[in-house]
Amino acid sequence: MNGIQIVTKALSPATLCIGFASVCAGCAASSIHGYFDFFPSLLCLIFIMLVQCTDNISHRYYDEKYGYGENVRDGMMNEDDEGRPTIIILFEAMKVSLSLTITVGLAILVVAGWWTLIPVVVMILLHRLNNFGKHPWNHSILYPIISFLLFGPTCIISTCMVNLSSEHISILDWEFVEPSVILSVVFGLMAMNSHIIYRASHSLNGFNKYISITGKYGVKATSIVLGVSTVIYSVLLGLTPYLIEMSMSIAYIILPILSMLFSFYIIYLLNQKKRLNNTWTLSIFNLLFVAITIFIVFWFAGYPNFAEFNDYEIVNFL
């Protein structure tokens, strides 16, 4: 591999879809009440993707430094084709990615205010848990928890609040923040499932057996965790319009049912050890499908308060 191929592999481009889905869900949560600003949302999207890039490169850097074995598995040897050490290439790429992340983060700080430092601190803590210490979570069965916290509450609630701040709406008003809290659990569990499936597919193919639920406890235990998580997020997704008192067609229930059936199909593939290399891709597709659909539906079917206000005004006028 040359230097560019090493960096590209380290970036893990497919994982960026999870960040996109989370930002999309955060925008859906704010659009329910009619608050969606394209520029701040774009900044959030770029930021979370840069955070992912930095974390992915860091993961590969520490793999090279401590010899966890993933770089060797993926053909990223000690040096590139021109003899440059892989660890130096990854370190330089990490510095560039971190610099870009900080730049976009400062732009969000200017747009949304000082409170954006809070999710940044949370992301830094998650990054340290994920990569540092004698037992980093990235190399343990606890890794999916990082995915839940990052792509669920941290990303989705923050994206919603950035949109609210750009529209000068109080981020402390529960009515406006509640949808993002509910969706953060839904998409946090979906992101967690995706990474469990990723580790499970690698474990069943003979890699990293001891850093996954599948490697330590078997396919049945993995299926139980995935099944319970799937039922929870599907039920919560189906109840979302009712929990936030938003009128919604009964046809909406088709979305969580389809997503749940698709998830159980992926669990079936894991149990049958079929199409293992595609299971993670299928889980990412499921995540994107739900996120984009939610945004479209909530964009057109939202504005419950706005509708009530109009009805009130019309009645008084008549």
C-alpha positions, -999 to 999 in steps of 0.1 A, spaced: 0 0 0 11 36 -7 5 64 18 -28 75 3 -42 40 4 -32 36 41 -49 68 51 -80 60 30 -82 26 47 -77 42 81 -105 66 75 -130 38 71 -153 58 48 -183 35 53 -185 44 90 -192 80 80 -227 69 71 -235 65 108 -226 101 115 -247 113 85 -277 93 99 -273 108 133 -271 144 121 -301 137 98 -321 124 129 -310 155 148 -323 177 120 -355 157 119 -360 164 156 -357 202 152 -378 203 120 -408 188 139 -413 223 153 -402 240 121 -367 249 131 -341 237 105 -312 258 93 -291 244 65 -258 260 73 -255 251 110 -268 216 101 -241 213 74 -215 224 100 -227 197 124 -225 171 96 -189 180 86 -179 182 123 -192 147 133 -176 132 101 -143 148 110 -146 135 145 -151 101 131 -122 104 107 -99 115 136 -111 87 158 -107 61 130 -72 72 122 -63 73 159 -76 38 162 -52 26 134 -24 47 149 -26 30 183 -31 -3 166 3 3 148 18 15 180 7 -13 203 3 -41 177 -34 -51 182 -33 -68 148 -60 -51 128 -35 -32 105 -17 -65 97 -51 -81 90 -60 -54 65 -26 -53 48 -13 -21 64 22 -33 72 49 -14 90 57 8 61 42 19 28 56 10 -7 81 38 -5 95 28 28 78 54 50 67 41 84 30 35 86 29 50 121 44 83 109 18 84 80 -10 78 104 3 104 129 5 131 102 -30 122 89 -43 124 125 -29 159 130 -45 171 98 -78 156 106 -77 170 142 -69 205 129 -98 204 105 -121 192 133 -111 220 156 -116 246 128 -152 234 121 -159 231 159 -149 267 164 -173 277 136 -202 258 154 -192 276 186 -196 310 169 -230 300 154 -245 282 184 -228 295 215 -206 284 244 -228 254 254 -214 235 224 -182 230 244 -202 205 265 -207 179 238 -171 185 227 -158 176 262 -181 145 261 -166 135 227 -130 139 240 -138 117 270 -153 91 247 -123 93 225 -100 87 255 -121 58 267 -120 43 232 -83 45 225 -62 51 257 -52 31 287 -42 -5 292 -77 -17 282 -92 7 256 -129 1 249 -121 -1 212 -106 -35 220 -132 -48 243 -169 -58 242 -177 -24 257 -170 -7 223 -207 -6 213 -215 16 243 -192 43 228 -212 41 195 -245 45 214 -233 75 234 -216 92 204 -241 87 176 -271 88 199 -274 114 227 -242 134 220 -247 138 182 -285 139 178 -294 161 208 -265 185 200 -275 188 163 -311 196 173 -299 222 198 -276 238 173 -306 243 150 -326 257 179 -298 281 188 -295 294 153 -332 302 154 -328 319 188 -350 293 205 -342 283 241 -323 250 242 -337 245 278 -373 242 266 -382 205 270 -409 207 244 -384 215 217 -356 192 229 -378 161 237 -380 147 201 -342 147 199 -339 128 232 -363 101 220 -346 98 186 -312 97 203 -322 65 220 -335 50 188 -305 58 166 -281 52 195 -293 16 197 -292 13 159 -256 25 158 -247 2 187 -263 -28 168 -243 -19 137 -210 -21 155 -220 -53 173 -228 -68 138 -195 -55 124 -175 -72 152 -197 -103 150 -190 -107 113 -153 -103 118 -153 -128 147 -172 -154 127 -146 -149 99 -118 -157 124 -107 -121 133 -107 -103 167 -125 -131 184 -119 -118 219 -130 -82 215 -166 -89 206 -197 -103 222 -197 -131 196 -161 -141 203 -166 -142 240 -201 -155 244 -212 -169 211 -237 -161 183 -268 -169 205 -258 -143 231 -251 -118 203 -285 -125 188 -302 -119 221 -285 -86 226 -293 -75 190 -329 -88 193 -337 -70 225 -321 -38 213 -341 -40 180 -374 -45 197 -367 -15 220 -358 9 193 -386 -3 170 -412 2 197 -398 36 206 -397 46 170 -433 36 165 -444 55 196 -424 87 188 -452 107 172 -475 99 201 -449 107 228 -444 142 213 -482 146 206 -477 150 169 -506 139 146 -494 112 123 -510 88 98 -513 52 108 -492 44 78 -462 57 98 -461 24 117 -448 7 85 -414 23 90 -405 8 124 -420 -26 113 -399 -26 81 -368 -16 100 -374 -43 127 -379 -70 101 -348 -60 82 -328 -61 115 -341 -96 123 -331 -107 88 -295 -96 95 -296 -115 128 -308 -145 109 -278 -142 85 -254 -140 114 -269 -172 130 -267 -190 96 -232 -176 90 -244 -164 56 -232 -133 37 -212 -123 68 -192 -97 48 -225 -79 39 -242 -80 72 -226 -47 84 -234 -30 51 -270 -41 54 -272 -27 90 -258 7 77 -284 7 49 -311 1 75 -298 30 96 -297 54 67 -331 43 54 -347 51 88 -329 84 93 -337 98 58 -373 86 60 -377 101 95 -364 135 83 -387 136 53 -417 125 73 -411 149 101 -403 177 78 -437 175 60 -458 162 89 -444 183 118 -451 218 130 -478 206 156 -476 239 175 -477 260 143 -509 241 132 -526 247 166 -517 283 164 -532 287 130 -564 269 141 -567 292 171 -562 323 150 -588 312 124 -614 304 151 -609 338 167 -611 356 134 -644 339 125 
